[in-house]
Amino acid sequence: MQVQLSPAGATNATHIDKITISSPAYTSVFTGKDLSYCVELGQRAWCITHPDKPGFCAAERGPVPAMTQTGGMYLQGDKLYLLVST
């Protein structure tokens, strides 16, 4: 198969091991004493506020559906590439 490993790189004939990656549906859950659920920049978010450190917010993505994607793996020297079709 012809593979281009970087946007500006040349394509090379390469042996690819086909793989299928699957992940189940899930919902992220955050817990902790300095944690609050709020609206940050118009989006629902989990925010960490600590008196001695800067605050941090992670957007609430809601339920994430199950996914399956096919691709390939390619080993070149000491680098392992995960390839997906574009």
Protein Blocks (a to p, Z undefined) as FASTA:
>chain_A
ZZdfbfkbccdddddddddddddddddddedjkbccddeehiacdddddfkbccddddde
bjadddddddddddehjaccddddZZ
